[in-house]
Amino acid sequence: MKIIDKQRARRLKTPGFNKNRGFSLFELVAFIISVAIIYAYAANRFAEFPAQAERASFIAVITQLQTGINLELISAVTGGNAGAAALLEDINPMDLMLLPPSNYLGAFSGPPSAGLPRRSWYFDNSRMELVYLVSDSTGVFLAFDEQLVPVSEIRFSVTTDYGEVDIQSGLDVRIASRAGEIPQENRRSRLNGVVLKPVTPFYWQELREDQMLNEVLAGSGG
């Protein structure tokens, strides 16, 4: 028993023994600050998931709607209906989908958007426009005269898109004009397609991870 007590006493006197028993005050403060920064970054990162998911869902729906419009036009033209493009103008593109998205509310005659749930679609019958109600307008803007204006809704309409073609080469004028100016008599109008077009151009910012990290560091004074 005495031999064990002496060995224990020697270990307690050994240099560096007490250093391994825990953090110093400086180490503890540095640890707490590091954890706080990591937690703030992680919280901010996960807080962005709903916004990023909304943006991704929005883009996916737009892509599906444009695909439906293209398929309808191709089907009509191949079936001999050359005037199908004009018939597709101002339609409700949701009618072309086999199964509209779950957040599509239906068609209304200009309901007040303030009374409808956010992150949803509806068709405005009074203006023949498809409307998306943004859940968080942060980072979503409409472009008016080179000015970005925050907005809570984005409107679309189905419209025909026309361009000009060079009669001689059969190429789009924008391409054919690289070899020289195309006289007006050699130009003719051509249907480019039917598009789901924003009524007013918009910009939906995607917040990158490095931007979020900089915001966290700036907020913590780092």
C-alpha positions, 0 to 999 in steps of 0.5 A: 500500500505504501509503495502505491502511495509513493508512486502516486505522489511521484506522478503528481509531482511529475512536470506536465502532469497538471497540464494534461488535466484540462484546458488553460483559460486561453484555450478555453476562450479560444475553444468557445469562440471557435465553437460560436463561429462554427455554430453561427455559420452552420445555423446561417447555412441551414437557414438558407436551405428553405430559400435555396429549395424554394428557388430550385423548385421555382426553376424546376416548375418553369422548366416543366411548363416551358417543356409542356408548351414546346411539346404542345406546339410541336404536336400541333404543328406536326398535326398540320395546325400551322397557326398553333403558336397564335392559339397558345398565346396567353393560355394558362400553362398549368393546363398543359401539365398532367399533374400541376405542382402541389403549390398551384392554387388554381385560376382566379380573376385577379385575387389579392395576392396578399390573401394567398399563401406564399411560395405558391402559384396561381393564374390571374384570369383578368390579366392572363398571367401566371403568378408566383408568390415568393415566400421571402423577397430577400434577394428577389428583384424586378429590373426596372430601367436598370434598377433592381426593385425588391418584389414579392411576386413574379408574373409570366405570360405565354407569348410568341417569340419572332425573329428575322431570317436571311432569305439567301442563307436561311440563317438567323439575321444575327448570325448571317450579319457577321458576314455583312449587313443584310438588306431589309428586302432579304429579311423575313420574319420567322417564328422562334417559338412560344415561350413562358416569358416574365412580364418584367425581367427579374433577378433571383440571387443565389447566396453562395457559401463564401458569401454566407461565411463572410457575413458570419465573420463580419457579424462576429467582428472577425 
